[in-house]
């Protein structure tokens, strides 16, 4: 079953399967509005923590204490057929570990260097992926670990002993926000 789903996804990503463009346009548009609203609800908290402490150490505290709960709370505001989540190939929190479809989509984005949203059809609905590109402020916590503030590195190791979310450069695909829409 998993192989069939992955193969179907690869065909969708390659444009080999015809999806009704009118339906996907409205689904994608609605999902991107929710993704943007979600990101805009979290972004001020992160920016405020980075303004307060440019090392990123307070940002690590904020994310480790709040990010999962903020996502859960946001999902409570959505219709029952939609869910928003964050994931990355280089994830920090194991709760954000990508599944096989997520990995295929992100690898395709990185390979094509196209950082535009993607919609795919799944067996039970759709997924809309919006890429998160690494900005300068992201590098305080996600850049070269040897260049990070030692306090920030210590907090990353404390909260995320199996961290995979460092080593990014400006403009890299940091991860994606995914809207899953059930039929």
GIPE-V92200 format. One line per field, one symbol per residue. phi: phi as a letter, one per 30 degrees, with the letter a starting at -180 (. if undefined). A space follows every 10 residues. Layout:
# GIPE-V92200
phi = ???
This chain:
# GIPE-V92200
phi = .ddddddddd ddddidcdce dddddddddd dddddddddd dceddddddd ddbddjdddd eddddbeddd dedddddddd cbbcacaadc cccedcdddd dedddddded ddhcccebcb ccdblbbccc dccdcedddd cbddddcdde dddddedddb dcebcbjdce jdddlbcccc cdd
